[in-house]
Amino acid sequence: MASVLGEEESRFFPLRSGKDVVELFRRQLERTAPDLTMLSIVTGIIENTLTRGVEVAGVTASPGSVEELSNFPVIPIEAVELLYKKFRTILATVEGKSTGRASRREYATREVIKRVSDVIWNSLIRSSYKDRAHLQSLYSYLAHNKLDCFGVAFAVVAGCQMLGYSDVHLAISEDHAWVVFGRTQDETIEVTWHGKGFEDKRGQPVSAGVESQSWLYLCGHPVVCTRHMEVVALVLAINPSLSITSACLEVTELQQQLLWLLYDMGHMEKYPMGLGSLGELEEMCQTDKRPASEELYEESVRSARTHYKNYHVYPYTYQGGYYYRKNLYKNAFASWANAGDVIRMYIYSRDDEEIYKELLDIANEQIPLVMKTESSGHSAHSILRDPQCFANLLRFYDGICQWEEGSLTPILHIGWAKPLVNTISKFDYDIRSQVTINCASDDDDVQSSLSIVNRKEATKHHTYEESVEEKRRRDGMNNNIVIHGKEDKSAGDGVKGCKENGSEDVAKLPPTLEALTAACGEKILNPDFLLQGGGQPFTETQQTPPEGGQKSVSEAKIEETKAPKEEAKQEKDESKSDKEEAKQEAEVKPSSDPAKGDGPKFEPKDDEEELRPKRPVITLYSHKMKGLKDLLLAEKLNTHAISLQVTAQSQVGGKKVRSGVLSSGGQGGSNFLHSVSLGGSSCDSDLGGSSRPKRSRRE
């Protein structure tokens, strides 16, 4: 009797080791369309057998410590075929007949996908399993009628593949999954829930979530999978955990090997979270002759910039967590600041619970621990003496504050304010004062509000393209976007490529002002002259650019004292200077004939490496942080005023009724003021949201 899986697949069974499983996956990935159902059943059996001790057709093991799980379970073909036939029988009810082997059909319709979703949904045990482990595979569904959010979406896609619809694919954000379909993959449909009480969303397009600018939908920049990328998704869904603090070594090793197989075959290039997860696995157990985990984190960031216009947050939190664990705190601050620059592009909603907890943990756990560690002892490289770290700290919080603007729910309560105030107070005034803080103008806020409306309308038809002005403004926040077809020159530099550890480019100044700025921290007066009256009044300069370059400030001051004496001499040498001026002009002008260019050629020195570090320059965009500018740069911090400003509800643009051109604006408290010039708004009674009581959220 012929196997339901086919003769080619049958020869890989029984599976006796992780190597056998890898070879099965390799053969499937060499096909145009890997069989998602079979692969998900196989990984589900292995995961549940080793981590939960379940019995599947004679395949059994008892969960325990890693040492006790030394033997890989033998997976017979009968165990897989039994569940495979059951899934095919369930799907037969979709069209009222037996499906047989999948054959290519016309493009799927919303009604067909909804029927597949209904069949799977209605057969689940009525409970919410959103945060439970080992419920994401087709094995969990077919053996126990349990699936989590991702599991339902994956089962729908696998079911449509078994029915012969090749255009139905998985779309994955950083915390949600849905389905895309159609000839051009531009139609979307919800097939699962997120949280509780959202069953009625199934069958609807995801446009409402995209237009809300919620992080849950990544503003229309999810990972839209191919069949091979869907294999990446099912491998990433493998959960090796035995408990909160322990994991099964065999399952972890298998997942790591499968991810490297997918990496080598080029199927993870457009999957930032996959690269980040592989980086974490390599951090725990390094594979010989493979890229280090730090390189994988950098590749994850590069993928998000290249393919998703830098709308993904997790690549930066992956990277920041790595630097935090390695005690590379300056780099960690830069990565966290970059994460803040991404989250500012969204409007907070209650669906964004996971990223909220991630950022809250960074702000209230990791950063305070860094401050505690760095403030004890005398470290020569302490980040508390680095103005760049202070600038990145402000950029991180500025992103969170702007994420709050426009939301119906406030984010920053006293639980956020206390750690922020304590962290800022660790930086001395002489460090804080070295950061140049600029504030975005109100004109930028108006332009941003208009561009958000354009984004909303264009997203409905999947035709959104950023305007030049919007791209300029976003690039000003975080210049981390890679354009297709161009080489990412900063890729090899890691964090250093992210605007010098995350801050904005230092503003270009005229040479004279640049020299004055660089010399602000320089000792110009001679202490011996002031105390004893001996020597020169000014110190001798140590910074003389080569080839008669720009003079330092101290040299300029000394020359000012000599100016009256030299005035007469300059008059006598007037004729001589005219000749020298003509000679200089001849040197500056390029010679049209190369043979005539005998003299030294003048080359501009603007790109010359600076001998002194430049001051970090940042631009604040959120109203709360712009209001903190003077307080942050004050010699004595007013911690009470800072705390009040951070928790001020009046800065949140959470209007219960939002209409007109700013109905989805992301600029929060500024929307009401701008509505006067943009056509009016009906929300004047909710100005600033001051009537709403402050939410008492505790994590």
N, C-alpha and C positions, 0 to 999 in steps of 0.2 A: 504494500500500500504506500502510495506516494505521500511524502511529508507535506503538511500544510504550509510549511515554511519554504519548501523548495529543496531540491537535491543539493544545490550549491551551498546553501546555508546549513543543511543537515550535517555535512561532513565536518563542521567545527565542533559538533557535540559528541560526547558530553564535555562541558567546560570544566577543566580540573585546576586551572590556575589563572592568575591575573594575565599571564602571557597569552593564554588561549582567548581571553576576552578581548585583549588588545588586537589580536589578529582578526577576530570576528569583526570588530569595529573598523579595522583597516580595509577589509574586503568590502564592507558596506559603504565606506566613504569613497571608495573607488568607483562606485556606481553613480549614475546621474541623480537618483533619488533614493537615499538610504531608507530602510524600513524603520520608521520611528517607533511603531508599535512593538516590534520584536526587541529592539535595543532598549526601550524603556522597561519592558518586562524583565529582561536579563539583569539590568542594573538594579531594578527594584528588588528582585529575588536576592541578589547578593547583599545589598544593603540591609534589608530587613532580616535576613538570616543571620548575619554577623552582628548586628547591633541590637536586635530585639529577640533573637532566639525562636523565631516562628518556624513552623514546619510546612514545607511546600513539597508535596509529592515525594516524600522520603528525604527531602533536603532539610536537615535540621542542625542547629547549633545552639549553644547556650551563651547568652551575653555575659561578659565578665571582664576581667582585666585584659590588657593587650597580650600578656604572656600566655593566657589560656587560649587565645584565639590564634593559634599558630598554624592551623590547617585551613586552607581555602576550601569552601564547600564545593562538592561536585554537583554541577547543574546538568541534569539529563534533559534531552530534547522533549521528553514527554511533559515535563513540568512547564516548559515554555509553550508548547503546542496547546495544552489544555486551556491556558488563559488566553492565548491568541484566538482560538475558536470561540471562546465565550465573548470576546469583544466583537468579533465579526457577527455573531448572532444578535447581540444588542443593537448593532448598527443596521441590521436588516429591517428593523421596524421603522427606520427613517423613511424608506421608500416602499415599504410593504412587500419586499421580496428579498431573497438571498442575494448577497453581493458577490460571492465568489472572490477570485483574485482581482485586485484593483486593475482597472483599465482606464486609459486616458479619456476624459470626458470634456464636455464644454465647461466654460467658466462657471464657478459656483454663484449662487444667488444668496441674497440675505436670508430668504425663507429657508433654504436648505441648511445653511449654517445655524440658523436659529433652531431648526428641528434637531440637529445633532446636539446642540447645546442643551435643549430641553430633555432629550433622552438621557444624557449624562447627568444633568442637574437633578432630575426627578428620581434617579436611582441612588442618590447619595443619602447617607444617614443625616437626619436633620440636626446638625450642630455646626457651629463655627469652629474651624480648625486653622484659623489664620496663622497662629504662632506656634503650632506644634510641628515636631520633626517627623520625617519619614512618611510624609503624606503627599508627595509630589509625583510619584511614578504611576504608570498604568497598573503595575502590580498592586499598589495600595488600593486602587479603584476596583480592580477585578476581584481581589481577594477579600477586601474589607469594606468596600463601598465608601471609602473616605478619600477626599482630595482637598488640598489647600487651593489658594487662589491661582497660583501658577499651574498646579496640576490640572485644574479644570480647563484652562486655556490650552495647555499642551494636549490634553485628551481630545479636545475639539479638533485641533489641527491634525492630530494623528488619525482621528476618525474620518475626516474629510479626505485625507490621503488614501485611506483604505477604500473609500467610496469612489476613488478615481479622480478627485478634483485636485489638480496640480497647482492651482493659483491661490490656494488658501495657505497663508503663512502666519507665523507668530510675530507679533510686535511687542517688544519688551522695553519698559522704562526702568528706572532704578528701583521701583517698588510695585510695579503693576504689569499686567500682561493682557493683551487683547488680540484681535485677529484682523489682518488686512486681506483683501481679496480683490478680484477683478482683473481685467486685461492689463491695466497699468498699475495695479496694486495701490490705487488711491481711494478705495472704499474701505471703511473701517466698521467694526462691530464689536460691542461689548459682549462677552460670553461668560463672564464671571462677576464676582462681587469684590468689593474692597471694604472691609469692615463689616458692620452688621446693618441689615435693613435696606440693602441696595439691590434686592433681587429684580426690581422693576427696570433696572438699567440694562439688563441683558436684551440683546437684539437692537439696541440703539447705537448710533454712531458715536465716536468718541469726541466729536467736534466740540461739544459743550465743555468737556474737561480741558481741551486744548485752549479754547477761548478764555477760560477762566484764568489762564496763565498759572495754573497750579504746577508745582514741581512734579506731582504724580504723573503728569503726561509730558513733561519735558518740553512744553511749548512746541510740540510737533517734531521733535528730534529724537524719537526712540530708535532702538536697534531693530530694524525690520529684517527678519531672518530669511535666508535661503534655507533649503533643506539641510545643507551641511551645517549651517549656523544653528539650526534647530537641534542638531546633535550636540553642539557646544552647550546649548541651553540645558538639555537633559543631563549632560555630564556635570555641569555646574550645580544642578539641583540635587545631586547626590549629597546626602548628609551623613558623615561618618561618626556623628556624636553618639556616645554611649550615655552620657549625662552632661550636665552643664560644664563640668570641668575635665571630662575625659573623652577620648575618641578612639575608634577602632583603627589600628594601624594598617590592617589589610585594605580596608575601604579607602583610607586616605591615600595609600600608595597607588591603588588602582585608579582613583580619580586623577592623581597627578600624572600617571603614565598616559591616560587617555587625553588629558589636556595637552600634553607635549605632542602626542600624535596629531591632534587637531592643529596645534601651533605649526608643526612642521609642514602640514599640508596647506597652510595659508588660510584656514577658516576662522582664525581669531583676530585677524588684522582689524576688522571693523567692530570688535566686541570689547570695549574698554573695561567693563566689569570682569570679563573673562580673564583678561591680562592681569588685572589687579588681584583676582582670586588665585591665579597661578603664582603671582609674586608672593602671596602669603604662604602658599604651600612650600615654595622654595625657601622662604625665610625659616620655616620650621625644619625642613630637611632638604639641604642643597643637593641637586643632581649633578653628577660629574659632567664636565664639558658642556654645561648649559649656561645661558646668561644668568647673571646674578639677579637676586630679587629687586635690587635698586634699578637695574636696567629695565626690568619688566614694568615697574611702576612708572618709569619715565615713558616707556612705550605706551602704556595705558593713557597717560596724559596726552601724548602726541596723537593717539588715535581719536580721542575726544575732540581735540582741536581741529584735526584734519577732516573728519567725516561728520561731525555733529556740531560744528560752529561753537564749540566750547560751552555747550549747554549741560554737560554732565558734571555733577558735583563729586561723586564718589572717587573718581581717579585722584583727586587732590586730597581727599580724606584718607584714602589708602596710602598715598605717598607721605602725607603728614604723620600718620600713625607709625609708619616705618622709621622716619627720622626721629620721632619721639622715643621709640623703643631703643634706638641706637644712641640716644643722648645728643643728637645733632639738632639742638633746639633752634638755632637760627634758621636752618633749612625747614624745620617743622613750622615755624611761624610763617615763612614764605608760602608754604603749601596751604596752610590754613587761610591765609589772606587771599590766595587764589580761589579757594573754595567760597569765601565770602563774596568775591567778585562775580562768581557764577550764580549764587543764590539770589543776588540782588536783582537778577533779571526775571524773577518770579514774584507772584503775589501769594502770600501765605494763606493756606486754607487748612481746615481740620483733616483733610486727606493726607497732608504732608507730615504725618506723625513721625515717621521713621527718620527723615532728615532733621526734623526738629530735635529728636532725642540725640542724634549724632552731633549736631552743633552744640546742643546744651552740654553734652559730655565734654566736648573740647573746651568750651568756655568756662565751665564750672568745676571740672575735674583735672583735665590735663594741663591747661595753662596755669592754674593756681599751683599745681604740683611742680611745674617747671620754675615758677617764681620762688617757691619755697626752697627748691634745690639750689638755684643760682644765687639766692641772697645769702646763703650760708657759706662760710669760708671765704677765701680770697682767690678767685679764679681770674687769671689774666685775660681770659677770653669770655668773660661773663657777658651774657646778652643784655644784662642791665646797663652796661656801658656802651651799648650799640644803638645809635639812633635809628638804624635801619629796622631793627626788631620792633622798636616803638612805633614806627610808621606802619609796619605790617600788622601790628596789633590793632591800630586804628582802622586800617583797611578791612580787617576781618569783621569788626563790629559795625563799620559803616555799611557793609553788605547786608548784615542781619537787620539793621535798622531800616534799610531801604526795602528789604523783603517784607517787613511789617507794613510799610506804607501801602494804602489801597486795600488792605485786608479788613474783613469784618470782625476779625478776632485779633486782639493785641497779643504780642509775643513777649515783649521785654517787661517783666515784672521785677520785684525787688530781689528775687532769687538770681536774676541776671546782673542786676546793678551792683550788688555787694562784691562779687568777685571782680567785676570790671574796675570798680573804684580801688580795691586792694591791689590789683595788678598795676594800674596806672601809678599809684603812689610809690611803687618800687623803683620807678625811673626818676632819677634826680632831675632838677630843673635844667642843669647844664646839658643833659642829654636830650630832654624834651624840646628845649629851645633850638636845637640843631635841626629839627624837622621843619621844613617849610610846608605849611598847610594852606592849600587853596580851597575855595568853596565854589561849587558849580553855580552858575548864575541862574536866575529864574527863567531866562530865555531858554536855557537848556532844558528846564523842566517842562515848559510848554511844548517844545519840539518833541520831547520824549513822549508826552501824552498823545500828541497827534500821531506819532509813529506807531504807538501801541494800537490805536484804532485802526490804522492801515494794516497792521499785522493781523488783527482780529478778522477783518473782512477778507484778507487774502488767504488766511489759513483755511477758511471754509472751502475754498476751491483749490487748495494745495498749490497756490501760485505765489506764495510769499517770497519776496526778495527784499533784502535790506536796502534802504536808501543810503546814499553816500553820507548824509548827515547822521543817520542813526548809527551806521558802522563807525564813523569817526568818533561819536560819543562813546560807544561801547568799547572801542579800542582804547579810548582814554582811560577807561576803568581798568582794563586788564588786556594787554596786547598779547594774547596767547592763541590767536587763531591762525591756522595754517591754511593757505589757499591751495586748492588742488593743482597739481602740476608743477608746484614750486617746492624746492627742497627746504625742509625745516632746518635752518642753519643752527638754531639753538638746541636742536634735539640732543646732540651729543654732549651738551654742556649741562644737562639736567636742570636743576633748580636755577643755576646761574643764567639760563636762557630766559627765565621768566622775569624779565625786567629787573635784573640784579636782585635776585631773591624776592621777587614779587612786587617791588614798588614801581611806581611809574618812572618813566625816563626823566632825568633831571632836566629842567627847563634850560634851553640854550640861551645864553646871555651874550651881550657884546663883550669883546675881550677885556675891556677895562673893568666893567662891572663883575665879570667872572673872576678877575684877579682880586678885586676888593672882597668878593664873597669868600674866596679861598683863603684870604688872609685874616678873616674875622677872628679866628682862633689863634692867630700868630702873635707872639710876643714882639712888639715893635720897639718899645722903650727899653733902654739899657738900664738895668737895676743899679749897676755901679755908678753910673752918672747921676741917678736920682738920689742915691744914698750918700755918696762921697764926693760927687762933683767931678770925677775923673772919667776919661774916655769920651766916646762919642754919645750923643743923646739917643741915637737909634742903634738897634742891633744890626750886625752885619747879616745880609741876606744869605740864605742857603739855597735859594731857588732861582737860579739864573738860567733861563731857557737857552739852549745852544743856538749858535749862529745869529746872535744879536736879536733874539726873540723878545717876547713881551717882558717888561720889567715888573718886578714885584712892587708891592705897595710901599715897603720900607725904602726901596731905592727911589721911588717917586717922591717920598717925603724929603729925603736927603737932597735930592736935586732941586726941590723947591727952595731950600735955603741958599743954594748957589745961583738961583735964577738972576738976581740983580747984578751979580758980578759978570755973569756970562752974557748979559744983554748987550753990553758994549762990544764984547768980542764978536757977537753974532752980527752986529752992524758992519764991522770991518771985513768980516768974511762973507759978506752978502753975495758978492760976485762969485766967490768960490763955491758957495752952496748951490748957486744956480747951476753950475756945471755938474756938481754931484747929483743934483736932482734929475737932470737930463740923463745922466748915466744910469740912475736907478730905474727910470722909466724904460730905458732900453733893455734892462735886465728883466723887468717884469713882463713886458710884452713878448709873447712867444714868437720865435723866429719862423717865418714861412719856409725858409730853406734850412734843412737840418745841418748842412755843411757850415752854415754861418753861425751856428749857435756855439761859439767858442767859450763865452763867459758862463759863470755859474747861473743856473736857472732858479727862479724864485718858486718855492712850493709853499702853499698855505699850511699853517700849523694847527688848524682848527681841530683836526682829527687826531692830533698828537695825544698820546696817553698823558693824562694829568698826573702831576707829581703829588698832588694832595687829593684826598678823598672828597668827593662832592657831597653836598648835603642832600639827604633824601627829600624828595618832593612828592606829596600826595594831593589828590583832589577828593574832597568829601562831597557826596551826592545826597545823602539822607538828611532830612531836616533836623533830626535829633543830633546827629554828629556835627552838622554845621553850627548848631547852637552851642556846642561844646568847645568850639575852637579857642575862644579866649580863655576859657577855664583850663583847657589842657596845656596852654602855653604860659599860664600864670606861674610866678615863682613859688607861691604857696597855694597848694591845691585846696579848693573848696569842695570837699568830698560830698557834703550834703547837697550842694547845688548840682553837682554832677549826677548824683543819684536821682534827684527830682527830674532832671532833664531826660535821663534815660527812660524812666518809667512814666513820663508824661503821656496821658491818654490823648491829649489835644493834638499831638503830633501824628496820630494814627488816622489815616483817611478812611476809616471804616464806616462809611455812610450806609445806612440801611437801605436807602433808595438811591440808586446811581443811574442816571440817565444822560442823554445827550452825548456829546462827543467824548466825554471822559468817563463813560460808564465802566470801562475796564482799565482805567489809568493806573499806572504803577507808581505814581509820585505821591500818593498818600495825601498828607495834609495840604499840599499845595494845590490840589485840584479845585477846591472851592474858590480860591483866589483867582485862579486862571480862568474859571468858567465865565467870569464877567466879560473877558475879552474874547472868549471862544464861543460865545453864543448862549451863555446862561446855563443854569443848572437848577434842578428842583430840590436840591438838598440843603438849602440854607438853614433849615431848622435843625440840621444835624451837624452844624459846623464843628469840625474837630472831634466829634464823637465824645464831647465832654460829659454828656448826660449818661453815658453807659458806665456802669460800675466796673471797677478793675477786676479782671479775672484772677481768681486765687488758684492758679495751677501749680501743683507741686509734683515733682518727679521723684 
